[in-house]
Amino acid sequence: MRDFPGASSPALVSFGSAGTVLTMDFIRERNTLLIRGDCGPILSACSHHLVKHRLALEPEQFRMLKDYIAVFALHCASRPSSERLAWTLNFRAPNLTMSLIGDNENGWVTGRIFSGNVARVTENIFCSDATTRTMGAVPRRSLVTFADTDAIATVEHYYCASEQRPARFLHLGDNQIAALISHPDCDEKWMRTVSLSEVRALAGHEILTNLQRRNYRWHCNCNQGQILGVMAATAREDMDAVFGEAEATDVQCPRCAARYSFTREMMETYLATVDQR
């Protein structure tokens, strides 16, 4: 298996870790929302996930996944706590698709890269979906094209084109990352020109009102039983369509690419149990 950056780090954390704490402050005289935190725990857990499920990514793919996961977590924190969010990014070059999922109510994010047998696109496409559990709420979808693979440039473009308000995302060093997201009457000139050093020291020269702290961890609710259930309809119609000539097969979660193995016997037992209910 190919190595991926950071995969052998002793700092890897499990899914049960404390996760990444993101703080939200309102910069009063700038009418700007500030979100910041250390995304290291999420990124380390992402590395751990890839190793655990034998998911070998090219170094560039791994870098892209980490960069987008960090920015996506900050975006999730900017949204209402009842929302579930999804980003799907189709890249022309390199030819791959990235899927990111976030659940604000339970405080988790996950994602994966599809790089095999991916349909080629003529331009990069960014699809954003948001849903809530509120009765009668209508799912929202936004679709924009973008030019670059860089996570920060892409998401800042998405905010201008889709959210129709400017935003800045900044790497503050190590795994520290921050977002400045405009609100009505935002001081946009200040937001566009404020330096990294000034953002690091905002508390010393701006009036900040603390709004909230949120904890996000790398997680997916998938398990072997769920994957077995998804494959059951196909197996009932044609067992060979699932297993071919083999007695066992591996199936990946569509959200996080976790790898699950099961046998014909397991599937037959599952189908028989379902039939008896």
Buried (B, 14 or more C-beta within 10 A) or exposed (E): EEEBEBBEEEEBBEBEBEBBEBBBBBBEEBBBBBBBBBBBBBBBBBBBBBBEBEBEBBEEBBBBBBBBBBBBBBBBBBBEEEBBBBBBBBBBEEBBBBBBBBBBEEBBBBBBBBBEEBEEBEEBBBBBBBBBEEEEEEEEEBEBBBEEBBBBEBBBBBBEBBBEEBBBBBBBEEBBBBBBBBEEEBBBEBBEEBEEEEBBEBEEEBEBEEEEEBBBBBBBEBEBEEBBEEBBEEBBEEBEEBBEEEEEBEBBBBBBBBBBEBEBEEBEEBBEEEEEE
